[in-house]
Each structure stands twice: as structure tokens, then as C-alpha cells.
Amino acid sequence: MKQPKHWAQLEERSILWGMRFLLRIYLLFGRTVLQVFLYPVVTYYWLINRSGRRASQFYLSRVAKFTPTSKLNSSLLCSYKHFISFANAIIDKLAAWSGALSLADVEYRGRDQLLAEAKKGRGVVLLGSHLGNLEVCRVIADLDQSIHINVLVHTKHAEKFNQLLNQYNDKSRLNLIQVTEINATTSILLNDKIDNGELVIIAADRTAVGHSQHVAEVDFLGAKALFPQGPFILASLLKCPVYTVFCLKQQDKHVIYFDYFSAVLKFPRKNRGQAMQQTIQNYAERLQYYCLKEPLQWFNFFDFWRVVNDGE
């Protein structure tokens, strides 16, 4: 059987030109007019992206087993709705980066506890994911001029896209740090950020390209899936409080959930493997909880489970 491409190696040039086009339309005419152009673009992407379409259907079949009342299934129609949800998230991404998103558009859960933690002088690690729209978190910086946010991104595509958006909003207090893997250099860089009382957001649901020796196999949506160890190791090295962050679109509002995860992550040498396994499983369970709240906002359009389950 042909080995599937790693998510970071998937060809995305077909959507990059679409993003550039959509951004120009959004800035010139606003969201309403953009909707007219949005559906043809995402429909084209859905039609040509066979692997993404299949992954979407497989994911939705898993969701259907957990939430039979959601009326979601592995049909092509539901997969198309999944991609449309992604397209609408792109518009929200554009709104966040262009400054069109205001505090009135966002609600928070657990914000006060997080800000109180950050004001103690030590920064906080936020474990994020590709569920919902993390770009909306740039609005957090508007709450307090002392808050600085750093986001780790893992692909050159993501870096180029965000550079494009930064052309239209150079006042953002959100700093993007592009890394191919989490290593000692990354740790040193981020330790300075934490020492300065800044927030560091790390997506903890995607493995790095060379992931074979640095992953944990945990239960997620009814099957084994690989989650990276790197974000959790990094959080433990930074010796700071750890929260999870999920930003979901609910009833035309962006709701950002900040949940306490750990005072400090520790992986004692004596039972390091077991402690890390349990920590990552805890994260996967929290991700699943929020994923089932808004299933169509899960934006991992690759086979999340195949690497583990091919031999089954």
C-alpha cells in the first residue's frame, strides 16, 4: 500500500492563490460580497482534493458514532459542508488579521484566570489545535497592552499566508515563529518569551515531519491516533503554567475557551513514558470534548488515524 503523505507535505498551492484572491475581495467589498466568490473557490478545492475529501468523510464517520443526533455522516454532502465551514473560517481569519474583528464579536470562558496568571510575571503556554480558528486569539492582545502572544507554526505555507495577512495589519501584537521541529533552539527562544511574561501558543495535535520516534499513541474519537510529544516536552522545559485554548464559532460569536491544564508539566525520569502518555491522553480527551461541540470546525484534512491503523 502506498504510504500517505505527511500533512506538512500536502500540496496547498491550489488554495494559496484562492486565499490571496479572497483577501483582496474582503478588503475591497466586505464579507457579504466575499460570500459570492467563496463558494466557487471552495467547491473547486473540494473537487480536486480527493485525499482531503476522503479524510473528511472518514473523520465525519467517526463523529457520527459519537453524536448520532448531529445528523452528520460520511456522505459527500456532509464533507462538502465540512469544507464550507473551513472556507468560512478563512473569512474569519481574514477579519481577525485585518483588524475588522472587534471585542464585541468575541466571548471568553476562563479569560480572567488566564490573565491573572499572566500578570504574575511568568508567561503561560497555551496548547492549541487545528480545531476552530486560533487566529482569532490575536484579539486577546487588545484586552491588555501588556499581553504579547507568540504562535508556533510548522509549515512554510502557513508562514507565507500569515506574511500576506501582515501586509494589511502591521500593528498585530501576535508574533509568528516558524519552526520545522521543536528542539533545544526552540526551547531557548521561547524561554525568553516566557520569562518576559508572554503567552506562547503551540498546536499539539499534529506530528512533525520526522515524527516516528517522538509521538504518543492515544485514543481519540474511538481509535488510536498519533499525537506529538514535542509540545508537551517543550511546555515542561519552560516550567510555567499550561492551559488549553480552543476558539469555536458558536451562534455567530467566536467563543474562546481557556482551560487550566497543569501548574507545571513534569515528566519524572522514573516513569517518564507513562507520565507523558497520560498527559497527552488527557489533552486528546479535552480536544475530543471540544471537537464534538462543533465537529465541522475540525480542520485536519488528512487521514489522522491511518498511520496507526493501517495494519489493523
N, C-alpha and C positions, 0 to 999 in steps of 0.2 A: 504494500500500500504506500502511495506517495505521501511523504511526510508533509503535513500542512505548514505553511509559512508562519513564522512567529509574527505576532501582531505588529511589532515595530518595523517589519519588513514588508508589510502590505502596501501595495501601490495606492497612493491617495492623490496623485496629480489631478485626476479627473474631478475631484471635489475642490481642490485648491483654487482653480480658476473660478469655480462657482462661488466660493466664499468671497473672492475679490469683487466679483460682479455684484453679489448681494449686498456687500458693504457699501458700494457706491450708490446703489438704488436706495438703500436705507437712509444714508446721509442726505441724499437729494430729496427724497419724496416721503420718507417715513415708513412706518410699519404696514399700514394699510395697503399701500401700493406695492410694497415688497411682497406681500402675500400672493399677488398676482403672478409674480415671477418665481416664487418659491416652489410651487408645486411642480412645474415642468422640470426644474433643476433636480429636485429630489427624486422625481419619478425616473428621470434618466439614470441617475446614480443607482437607484434601486434595481432597475432593469439590467444594467451592465455588471453590477456587483453580485455575481452568483454566490460566491463564498459568504459574503456578508448576509445575503438573503437567507441562505441555509442556516447560518449561525443564529440569525434572528428567530427563525422558525423553531429551531431546536431549543433555544432559550425559552420561548413562549410555551412550548410544550411542557417544560418543567414548571413554569409559573402556573399553568392550568391545573396541575396536580395539587398545588398548594392553595390556590384560590379559585375553586370551581365557580364561584359566584361572580367572578370578574368578567366572564364571557370572553376571555382571551383563549386562543388556541394556536395551533401551528399552521393555520391557514395562510395563504398568500395575502389575503385581505388584512389580517392582523399584523403580518410582517410589514406590509405597506404602511399601516398606521404607526408602527414602531419607527419606521424611517421618517415619517411625517413629524413625529414627536421630536426626533433628532433635528430636523430642519427648523422647527420652532425654537428649539434650544439654541440653535445658531443665531437666530434673531435676538434672543435674549442675551446671548454672548455679545453680539454687536452693540446692543443697548447698554450693557454694563461697561464695555470698554470705551464707548463714545461719550459716556457721561450722561446719557439720556435716562438712565435708571436712577430713580430717586429713593430716598429712605422710605418714602410713603409706599413704595412698591414692594417693600421687604418686611417680613416679620421674623422674629427671632425666638428661639427656645434655648435657654441656658446661656444667654448672652452675658448677663450680669456676673455670673460666676466666672466666666472666662475672662472678662475684662478685669475683674478683681484680682484674678490670678496673674494676669499680665502686668498689672500695676505694682506687683510686689518687687519688680526689678529683674526677675528672671523670666526669660521667654517661655513659650509654650509650643510644643509640637502638636499639630493637628493632622490626624490620619484621615485623608480624604479618599475619594474613589472616582470612578467614571460613571457614577450614578448621579443624575441630576446635572447641575451646572455650577461648578466651582468658581467660574469666572465672576459670578455674582458676588462672591465674597470680597471683591475689591471695595464694595460699598462699606464693609466693616471699617475701613480706614477713615471714612467720613464721620464715624462716631466719635473719634478722638484723634486729635492731631498727633498724638504721641505713638499711635499704633502704626507699625510697619509690618507688611506681610510679604513673605518670601514663598514662592511656589516652585517646587522642583518639577521640571518637565523632562521627558525622556526621549523625545524624538525631534529630529531636525525640522520635520514638518510642523510640529507644534510651535517650535521657536520661530519659524518663518511666518506662520499665521499670526502669532502674537506681535511680531515686529510690524506686520502690516497694520494691525489694530493700533499699535502705539503711535503710528504716524498721525492718528487722529485724536489721540489723547495722551499727551506727553506729561500730564500732571498726575498720573496714576501713582499711588503710593504702594503699588504692588510690584514687587521685583521678581522677575522670572529667572530661574537658574537652570540652564540646560545641562543635563548630565547624561552620559551613556550608561553609567553604572554607579552605584553607591559604594564609595571606597574611603580610604583614610583622608584623601584630599577634600572630599565632600564633607566629611565629619569636621575637619578643621575649619572650613569655611562657615559651616552652619553653627559651629560652636560660638563663633564671634557674633553671629546674629542673635543667638540665644542669650549670650552674655549682655547684649545691648537691650534685652527685654523685648525682642521682636517675635512675631509669630512665624512659624515655619510649617507650610502645608506640604504633605507628602502623600501622593496616591499610593495606597497599599494593596491594590487589587490587580496589579499587572506585574508579571515577572520580567526581569531584564533579559536581553538577548541571550547572554550566556548564563541561563538560569538553572542548569541541571543540578548543580551542587549547592544551590542557595535557595531552596524552596521548601515549603511545608505542604504536605498533602492533607487537606482538611475537608470536612463535609460542608457543602454549600448547595442549597436547593436540591437536596436529595441525592447527590452524587459527590464523588471525590473530585476535587479541583486543586490546582497548584496555586499557592499564594507565595509572594516573595518574602524572604526573611529580612532582606536589606532594610526596609523602612523601620522595622521593629528593632533591629540591631542598632541602627543609627539613633533611634529615639532613646535607647538605653545608654548609648555613649554620651549623649547630650545631657543626661542626668537632669531632666526637667519634667514638669507635669505633662501628661499626654491626654489629649481629648480626641474625639472623633468629630468630623464635620460632614454634614450632608445638606445639600441645598436642593429642595424639591419645589416644583411648580404645582401649587395647590389652589384651586379656585381663583385663578388669575393673580395670585400672590406668590412671591418667592419666599419660601419658609426655610430658614437656615437653622438646622438643629446642631447645637453644640452639646455633646455629652461627655461627661468625665469618663476617662478610661483607666488612668493609673497616675498615682502621685509621681512615681519614677519607675520605669520598667527595669526589672532586674532579672538576669539570667545566670544564677549561680553555677559555677563550674561543675559542681557535683551532679546536678540534674538539669544542665543547660538545655539539652534537647527536649526534654519533657516540658520544661517551663516555657520554652519558645513555642512548642507545638500547641500548648494550651492557650497561650496569649493570642496566637494567630487564629485559632479556632474561635476564641471569644470575639475577635474582630469580624470574622466571617459570619458569625451569627448575628452580630449587630448590622452588618451590611445587608444580610438577608432580610432582617426585620424591616429596614427602610426600603429595600428593593420591592418588597411585597406591598408597600404603601402606594407606590407609583411604578408599577412594572414597566410601563412603556418609556420610562426615563432612564433605563439601563442602557448605556451606550458603549457596550463592548461588542462590536460586530465581527467577532471571530469566535471560533469554537473554543469556548472557555474550558471545557471538560475533556476534549478529545485526547490530549496528550496522556492523561492519566488512564482513560477508559478504553483506549484503542485495543488493548489486549484482552478485554472482557468478552 
